[in-house]
Amino acid sequence: MLSGEKHLPLMVSLHASSARGGPGSDHGDYYLFWGRRQWGYRDGLPWQFTVDERTVPNTHDRRLSLRARETMAHPNGNGTRESYWFGYHCVPQWAEHKEPRAYDFTERRMLWLIDWAKNAYHVDPLRVYAQGGSMGAWGTASFALRHPELFAAVYPNRPRMKQRGLPSLVKIAANTPVTMPDGTTDYYDRMDMVAFVKEHDGDLPFIGWCCGRHDGFATFKEQIEMVRALTAGRHGFAFAWNNGNHSTGAAAMREVMRWYPPEKFARNLSYPSFSNSSIDGHPGTGEVEAPEGNRVRRVLNDDNGALEGGINLGFVWTDLVDEGDKWSVSLSNELAEEEMTVDVTPRRCQKFIPRNGEHLKWTDSAGGGGTIAVDRTGLVTVQHLKIMPGQMTVLTISQ
């Protein structure tokens, strides 16, 4: 039953690969609708979704859940076709061009659907999240992560960070360029989320994700590349891994959700972004290909990276202050067994807005302090902040 309570948060759940198109909820409100022409190869394609209300794990709070079907009816009338939560390669019936292009039909439809659900159910627009496993993780990474104006946090479970496939309604000849609807943008460039993060200086949704080292659908190397890109950009994230495959790798997500549940994030709420923690696990460089005679041998753990571990795990923060002339927070790490260090960057600031070229002061409750410069993107980072096990450290940055 839906309570009708207003201003609840919304979790958008993207289903994994499913020949039936992905299940909806087993309770709540069920909808069937017919799409507009910009959502498919023709006007009027049928879709379904559900909206239900659930208790947030380990709390008494409630949140809404939106579950939409991703697949479409195949043009030949024989079954359905998946879109990888993106869209597909085709020539729409209404198009003026003759060559096939990669249309982001599913992303367009989901943006409309989320907006509809927000209005119909009086959702808190500042607390919208996305999650998904397997193919749903691909969509959470390639679709939700690129919409910071909509999502406060996203949680892809075993995502592809660099999409290598494209659903198509036509045959794609080898070495044929595949472009987006503008006829210019390369589809595979657009779906490279590592490159997207490197090019995006502004706030992104917080991203927490996991993967197994032996995942056959999402390579471990691309996960490490994403860690490096997010770290370099001082974005908020957490990553956990184990020595599993595409199925068993899902278990690592428990560590991410333990420290970074969605309720910690809102689009109007600042938070500390962590990087270069001294207690981070060592993932290695991931998967490489090395020649072996006339064959190619795939080598895992090439530099003896840890079989399981995490990046930015264990952090807890309270008493965050975001004012015009000051930003402060109380920090601890529940995994620290001895003195540790971490870089801290204020993210999603509402009132504390550093300016490029400024020099600010910082202090901590242990007597540390100094002066730090605001970088070209307007970010300020306190490096090597010391945190003692079992103790809170109060960090203050001021003008």
C-alpha positions as CSV (number, residue, x, y, z in Angstrom):
1,M,0.0,0.0,0.0
2,L,1.1,3.5,-0.7
3,S,0.6,5.9,2.2
4,G,0.2,9.0,0.1
5,E,2.8,10.8,2.2
6,K,4.4,13.7,0.3
7,H,8.1,14.6,-0.1
8,L,9.4,11.0,0.2
9,P,12.7,10.2,-1.6
10,L,12.5,8.2,-4.8
11,M,14.7,5.2,-5.8
12,V,14.8,4.5,-9.5
13,S,15.6,0.8,-9.9
14,L,16.9,-0.4,-13.3
15,H,16.5,-4.1,-13.8
16,A,19.0,-6.6,-15.1
17,S,18.8,-8.4,-18.5
18,S,15.5,-10.2,-18.8
19,A,13.7,-11.7,-21.8
20,R,10.4,-10.6,-20.3
21,G,11.5,-7.1,-20.0
22,G,12.2,-6.9,-16.3
23,P,9.7,-7.4,-13.5
24,G,7.8,-4.6,-11.9
25,S,7.0,-4.5,-8.2
26,D,4.8,-7.2,-6.7
27,H,2.7,-4.4,-5.0
28,G,2.0,-0.8,-5.4
29,D,0.6,1.0,-8.5
30,Y,0.9,-0.5,-12.0
31,Y,0.8,1.5,-15.1
32,L,0.7,0.8,-18.9
33,F,1.3,3.6,-21.3
34,W,2.1,4.3,-25.0
35,G,5.2,6.2,-25.9
36,R,5.8,9.3,-28.0
37,R,7.7,9.1,-31.2
38,Q,10.9,10.5,-29.7
39,W,11.0,7.4,-27.4
40,G,11.1,4.7,-30.1
41,Y,11.5,3.7,-33.7
42,R,7.8,4.5,-34.1
43,D,5.0,6.4,-32.3
44,G,2.9,4.5,-29.7
45,L,5.1,1.8,-28.5
46,P,3.7,0.2,-25.3
47,W,5.6,0.4,-22.0
48,Q,4.8,-0.4,-18.3
49,F,6.1,0.6,-14.9
50,T,5.2,0.3,-11.2
51,V,5.5,2.7,-8.3
52,D,5.6,1.3,-4.8
53,E,6.5,2.4,-1.3
54,R,9.0,0.5,1.0
55,T,10.7,0.9,4.3
56,V,14.3,2.0,4.1
57,P,16.6,-0.8,5.3
58,N,17.7,-0.4,9.0
59,T,15.4,2.6,9.5
60,H,11.7,3.4,10.1
61,D,11.8,5.8,7.1
62,R,9.9,5.3,3.9
63,R,10.8,5.8,0.3
64,L,9.2,5.3,-3.1
65,S,10.5,3.0,-5.8
66,L,10.1,3.3,-9.5
67,R,10.6,0.2,-11.6
68,A,10.2,0.5,-15.4
69,R,10.3,-2.1,-18.2
70,E,13.4,-1.5,-20.4
71,T,12.7,-3.7,-23.3
72,M,10.7,-2.8,-26.4
73,A,8.4,-4.7,-28.8
74,H,10.5,-5.9,-31.7
75,P,9.5,-4.4,-35.1
76,N,9.0,-7.9,-36.6
77,G,6.5,-8.7,-33.9
78,N,8.6,-11.6,-32.6
79,G,9.3,-11.0,-28.9
80,T,11.1,-8.1,-27.4
81,R,14.5,-6.4,-27.7
82,E,16.7,-5.0,-25.0
83,S,18.2,-1.5,-25.1
84,Y,20.9,-1.7,-22.4
85,W,19.0,1.2,-20.7
86,F,20.3,3.4,-23.6
87,G,18.3,2.9,-26.8
88,Y,19.3,1.2,-30.1
89,H,20.6,1.6,-33.6
90,C,17.9,2.1,-36.2
91,V,16.3,4.4,-38.7
92,P,13.1,5.7,-37.0
93,Q,10.0,5.8,-39.2
94,W,9.9,9.5,-38.7
95,A,13.6,10.3,-39.5
96,E,14.8,12.3,-42.4
97,H,18.1,10.6,-42.6
98,K,18.5,7.2,-44.3
99,E,21.5,5.7,-42.4
100,P,21.0,4.1,-39.0
101,R,22.0,6.0,-35.9
102,A,22.2,5.2,-32.2
103,Y,19.2,6.8,-30.6
104,D,19.0,7.2,-26.8
105,F,15.3,6.3,-26.8
106,T,15.3,4.6,-23.4
107,E,17.2,7.5,-21.7
108,R,14.7,10.0,-23.1
109,R,11.8,7.9,-21.9
110,M,13.2,7.5,-18.5
111,L,13.8,11.2,-18.0
112,W,10.1,11.9,-18.8
113,L,9.0,9.0,-16.6
114,I,11.0,10.1,-13.6
115,D,9.7,13.6,-14.0
116,W,6.1,12.3,-14.2
117,A,6.6,10.2,-11.1
118,K,8.1,13.1,-9.2
119,N,5.1,15.2,-9.9
120,A,2.4,12.6,-9.6
121,Y,3.7,11.3,-6.2
122,H,4.9,14.6,-4.8
123,V,8.5,13.2,-4.5
124,D,11.2,15.2,-2.8
125,P,13.1,16.3,-6.0
126,L,16.3,16.7,-4.0
127,R,16.4,13.1,-3.0
128,V,16.2,11.0,-6.1
129,Y,18.5,8.0,-6.5
130,A,19.2,5.3,-9.0
131,Q,20.4,1.7,-8.6
132,G,20.7,-1.4,-10.7
133,G,22.5,-4.7,-11.1
134,S,24.3,-6.1,-14.2
135,M,22.6,-4.5,-17.2
136,G,20.8,-2.2,-14.8
137,A,24.2,-1.2,-13.5
138,W,25.3,-0.3,-17.0
139,G,22.3,2.0,-17.2
140,T,22.9,3.4,-13.8
141,A,26.4,4.3,-14.8
142,S,25.8,5.5,-18.4
143,F,22.5,7.2,-17.8
144,A,22.0,8.3,-14.2
145,L,25.6,9.4,-13.5
146,R,25.4,12.0,-16.3
147,H,22.4,13.7,-14.7
148,P,23.6,15.6,-11.6
149,E,20.6,17.9,-11.9
150,L,18.3,14.9,-11.2
151,F,20.2,12.3,-9.1
152,A,21.7,12.8,-5.6
153,A,23.5,9.4,-5.6
154,V,23.7,6.4,-7.9
155,Y,24.6,2.8,-7.1
156,P,25.6,0.6,-10.0
157,N,26.2,-3.0,-9.0
158,R,28.8,-4.5,-11.5
159,P,28.6,-1.8,-14.2
160,R,30.3,-1.4,-17.5
161,M,32.1,2.0,-17.4
162,K,32.9,1.7,-21.1
163,Q,30.0,0.3,-23.1
164,R,31.2,-2.1,-25.8
165,G,27.8,-3.2,-27.1
166,L,24.9,-1.6,-29.0
167,P,21.5,-3.1,-29.5
168,S,20.5,-2.7,-33.2
169,L,17.5,-3.3,-35.3
170,V,19.7,-3.5,-38.4
171,K,23.0,-5.2,-39.2
172,I,26.1,-3.2,-38.5
173,A,28.9,-3.8,-41.0
174,A,32.4,-4.3,-39.5
175,N,34.3,-1.0,-39.0
176,T,31.3,1.1,-39.7
177,P,31.2,4.3,-37.6
178,V,28.2,4.4,-35.3
179,T,27.0,7.9,-34.5
180,M,24.4,9.4,-32.2
181,P,21.2,11.2,-33.5
182,D,23.2,14.3,-34.4
183,G,25.1,12.3,-37.0
184,T,28.5,13.4,-35.6
185,T,29.0,12.1,-32.1
186,D,30.5,8.7,-31.9
187,Y,28.3,6.3,-29.8
188,Y,31.2,4.5,-28.1
189,D,32.8,7.8,-27.2
190,R,29.6,9.0,-25.7
191,M,29.2,5.8,-23.7
192,D,32.7,6.0,-22.2
193,M,31.9,7.1,-18.7
194,V,35.6,7.3,-17.7
195,A,36.1,10.0,-20.3
196,F,32.8,11.7,-19.2
197,V,34.1,12.0,-15.6
198,K,37.5,13.3,-16.7
199,E,35.7,16.0,-18.7
200,H,33.3,17.0,-15.9
201,D,34.6,19.3,-13.3
202,G,31.3,20.1,-11.6
203,D,29.4,18.1,-9.0
204,L,28.3,14.6,-10.1
205,P,25.9,12.3,-8.2
206,F,27.8,10.4,-5.5
207,I,28.6,7.0,-7.0
208,G,29.0,3.9,-5.0
209,W,29.6,0.6,-6.9
210,C,31.2,-2.8,-6.9
211,C,32.6,-5.5,-9.2
212,G,34.3,-8.9,-9.1
213,R,37.8,-9.2,-10.4
214,H,36.7,-12.0,-12.7
215,D,33.5,-10.4,-14.1
216,G,33.1,-11.5,-17.7
217,F,30.7,-8.6,-18.6
218,A,32.4,-5.6,-17.0
219,T,36.2,-5.8,-16.9
220,F,38.0,-5.0,-13.7
221,K,40.4,-2.7,-15.6
222,E,37.7,-0.2,-16.5
223,Q,36.6,-0.1,-12.8
224,I,40.1,0.9,-11.9
225,E,40.2,3.5,-14.6
226,M,37.0,5.0,-13.2
227,V,38.5,5.0,-9.7
228,R,41.5,7.0,-11.0
229,A,39.2,9.5,-12.9
230,L,37.0,10.1,-9.9
231,T,40.0,10.5,-7.6
232,A,41.7,13.0,-10.0
233,G,38.5,15.0,-10.1
234,R,38.0,14.9,-6.4
235,H,34.5,13.5,-6.9
236,G,32.5,11.7,-4.2
237,F,32.6,7.9,-4.6
238,A,33.2,4.5,-3.0
239,F,34.2,1.3,-4.7
240,A,34.4,-2.3,-3.3
241,W,35.5,-5.5,-5.0
242,N,36.0,-9.2,-4.4
243,N,37.5,-12.1,-6.2
244,G,34.1,-13.1,-7.7
245,N,32.6,-13.4,-11.2
246,H,29.6,-11.6,-12.5
247,S,27.3,-13.3,-10.1
248,T,29.3,-13.4,-6.9
249,G,30.8,-10.0,-7.4
250,A,27.5,-8.5,-6.4
251,A,28.2,-9.3,-2.7
252,A,30.8,-6.6,-2.5
253,M,28.0,-3.9,-2.7
254,R,27.2,-4.6,1.0
255,E,30.4,-2.7,2.1
256,V,29.5,0.3,0.0
257,M,25.9,0.5,1.3
258,R,27.1,0.0,4.8
259,W,29.0,3.4,4.7
260,Y,27.1,5.3,2.0
261,P,23.4,4.7,2.1
262,P,21.3,7.0,-0.1
263,E,19.9,8.8,2.8
264,K,23.2,10.5,3.4
265,F,22.8,12.4,0.2
266,A,20.6,15.1,-1.2
267,R,21.2,17.6,-4.1
268,N,21.0,20.5,-1.7
269,L,23.3,19.0,1.0
270,S,27.1,19.3,1.0
271,Y,29.3,16.3,1.9
272,P,33.0,15.5,2.2
273,S,34.5,13.8,-0.8
274,F,37.4,11.5,0.1
275,S,40.5,10.5,-1.9
276,N,43.9,8.9,-1.4
277,S,43.0,7.3,1.9
278,S,46.0,5.6,3.4
279,I,43.8,2.5,4.3
280,D,42.5,2.0,0.7
281,G,42.8,-1.4,-0.7
282,H,45.2,-2.1,-3.6
283,P,43.2,-3.2,-6.7
284,G,46.3,-3.5,-9.0
285,T,45.9,-2.5,-12.6
286,G,43.2,-4.9,-13.5
287,E,43.0,-7.0,-16.6
288,V,45.6,-7.0,-19.3
289,E,46.2,-9.0,-22.4
290,A,49.7,-10.5,-22.9
291,P,50.9,-12.4,-26.0
292,E,51.5,-16.1,-25.6
293,G,52.8,-17.6,-28.8
294,N,50.1,-17.2,-31.5
295,R,47.4,-16.8,-29.0
296,V,46.4,-14.1,-26.5
297,R,46.4,-15.0,-22.8
298,R,44.2,-13.0,-20.4
299,V,46.0,-12.2,-17.2
300,L,44.3,-11.2,-14.0
301,N,45.9,-9.6,-11.0
302,D,49.0,-8.9,-13.0
303,D,50.6,-6.9,-10.2
304,N,49.3,-8.9,-7.3
305,G,46.5,-6.6,-6.5
306,A,44.3,-7.6,-3.5
307,L,41.7,-10.2,-4.3
308,E,39.1,-8.1,-2.3
309,G,39.1,-4.6,-0.9
310,G,37.6,-1.2,-1.2
311,I,38.3,2.5,-1.9
312,N,37.0,5.2,0.5
313,L,35.3,2.7,2.8
314,G,34.7,3.2,6.6
315,F,34.1,7.0,6.7
316,V,31.5,8.6,8.9
317,W,30.7,12.3,9.1
318,T,28.4,14.5,11.2
319,D,27.8,18.1,12.1
320,L,28.5,19.5,8.7
321,V,28.5,23.3,8.4
322,D,28.1,24.9,5.0
323,E,28.2,28.7,5.4
324,G,29.3,31.6,3.3
325,D,32.7,32.0,5.1
326,K,33.2,28.5,6.6
327,W,32.9,24.8,5.8
328,S,33.4,22.3,8.6
329,V,32.7,18.7,9.4
330,S,33.4,16.0,12.0
331,L,35.1,12.9,10.5
332,S,36.0,9.4,11.6
333,N,36.8,6.1,10.0
334,E,35.5,3.0,11.6
335,L,37.9,0.7,9.8
336,A,41.0,2.6,10.9
337,E,43.2,0.5,13.3
338,E,45.9,3.1,13.6
339,E,46.6,6.7,12.6
340,M,45.5,7.2,9.0
341,T,45.4,10.0,6.5
342,V,43.0,11.1,3.7
343,D,42.4,14.0,1.4
344,V,39.1,15.8,2.0
345,T,37.3,18.0,-0.6
346,P,34.0,19.8,0.2
347,R,31.5,18.8,-2.5
348,R,28.0,20.1,-3.5
349,C,28.5,23.2,-1.4
350,Q,25.4,25.4,-1.2
351,K,26.8,28.5,0.6
352,F,30.5,28.0,0.9
353,I,31.7,28.8,-2.7
354,P,35.5,29.0,-3.0
355,R,36.8,31.1,-5.9
356,N,39.6,30.2,-8.3
357,G,42.8,31.8,-7.1
358,E,41.7,32.3,-3.5
359,H,43.8,31.0,-0.6
360,L,41.9,29.6,2.4
361,K,42.8,28.6,5.9
362,W,42.2,25.2,7.4
363,T,42.5,23.8,10.9
364,D,41.7,20.5,12.6
365,S,40.9,19.5,16.1
366,A,44.3,17.9,16.6
367,G,46.1,21.1,16.1
368,G,46.9,20.8,12.4
369,G,46.4,23.6,10.0
370,G,47.7,25.7,7.1
371,T,46.8,27.5,3.9
372,I,45.4,25.9,0.8
373,A,44.8,27.3,-2.7
374,V,41.5,26.9,-4.6
375,D,42.1,25.1,-7.9
376,R,41.0,26.1,-11.3
377,T,37.7,24.3,-11.0
378,G,36.8,26.0,-7.7
379,L,37.6,23.1,-5.5
380,V,39.6,23.2,-2.3
381,T,41.3,20.1,-0.9
382,V,42.9,19.4,2.5
383,Q,45.5,16.8,1.9
384,H,46.7,14.2,4.3
385,L,44.2,15.0,7.0
386,K,45.1,12.8,10.0
387,I,42.4,10.6,11.6
388,M,42.9,8.6,14.7
389,P,41.1,5.3,15.3
390,G,38.0,5.6,17.4
391,Q,38.1,9.5,17.4
392,M,36.3,12.2,15.6
393,T,38.5,14.8,13.8
394,V,36.9,18.2,13.2
395,L,38.0,19.8,10.0
396,T,37.3,23.5,9.3
397,I,38.0,25.5,6.1
398,S,37.5,29.3,6.3
399,Q,38.3,32.5,4.5
